[in-house]
Amino acid sequence: MIYHPTELMLDDRQREKLQGYDPGFPYTAIDCRFDGYSGPCVDWHWHATLEINICASGVLKTSTQRGEYIVREGDGVLVNANVLHRNEAFEGARGVCVQTHMFDRSLVAAAELPLRRYVAPVVECTLLDALPLFRENAEHRAVLDALDRAFAAAGEEKTGYELEICGLLNRVWQGVYALALPVIGARQPLPRPETARLKRMLGFIRDHFAEDISPADIAASAGVCERECFRCFKQELGTTPLATLTDFRLRKAAELLRETDRSVTDIAAACGFATSSYFGKVFRRRMNLSPLAYRRG
């Protein structure tokens, strides 16, 4: 089955809750149509599963703490396990569609030896946050073609499709491992405390966005001072805690405008904006539409 979500579902640690993810067969195929997302983006989150996105149309931008990856039609990008990342339509363009594969490392290799020898070195490589895949490159194309077949198998669900997907993902991983070898061999830096702090602070924003919170409150949620909070957001995400809070509030407001008939004043208050006039000003600046015009579509 292929899933068609319109909003990102997270737990209190900013970890994504995956639709259709069954531990008995830890693989999910997702058809992401970014026109249905607020932003249009899938904001900062992480998960223990591996993620590979193939851009079916438009241009995707994937951001991690280490950099940005521009994914054009036909190309893809692997996002490593436990990596904090954000996916969005490049420059807010419409019509961006992405075929996403989410799977656990155990689906690639169940036996202990291949897991230890070929999977763990990639998944645990702190230098490898993401791996771009380009259709014009023959080695990359072999990986992308196998993923295309896995996505089709998930959609058709013919008898034995799980076996077919397992075989295709095994082939995918052979290619990924070969491409990752130069990075795996490099000296690995120690895990950075900023990552854990960011996950806690982003989770706090998600849980308290409707309240009157300040940078001091956000910093306190991770046990750091305001200065360290600002440094962490700027260095790791290229933004500020207040900008992140405002973005989250605007996405929630856009969701309520689309899916409910609540008044603009009510939505402004529910999303943490002091007044409806200020909400309207900020919303118009971000969306190039007034809240009511956005609701009318």
Sequence and secondary structure as in RCSB ss.txt:
>XXXX:A:sequence
MIYHPTELMLDDRQREKLQGYDPGFPYTAIDCRFDGYSGPCVDWHWHATLEINICASGVLKTSTQRGEYIVREGD
GVLVNANVLHRNEAFEGARGVCVQTHMFDRSLVAAAELPLRRYVAPVVECTLLDALPLFRENAEHRAVLDALDRA
FAAAGEEKTGYELEICGLLNRVWQGVYALALPVIGARQPLPRPETARLKRMLGFIRDHFAEDISPADIAASAGVC
ERECFRCFKQELGTTPLATLTDFRLRKAAELLRETDRSVTDIAAACGFATSSYFGKVFRRRMNLSPLAYRRG
>XXXX:A:secstr
 EE  SS  B TTSBB  TT BTTB EEEEEEEGGGSSTTEEEEEB SSEEEEEEEESEEEEEESS EEEEETT 
EEEE TT  EEEEEGGG S  EEEEEEE GGGT  SHHHIIIIIHHHHT TT SEEEE TTSHHHHHHHHHHHHH
HHHHHH  TTHHHHHHHHHHHHHHHHHHHHHHHHTS      HHHHHHHHHHHHHHHHTTS   HHHHHHHTT  
HHHHHHHHHHHHSS HHHHHHHHHHHHHHHHHHH    HHHHHHHTT S HHHHHHHHHHHHSS HHHHHH 
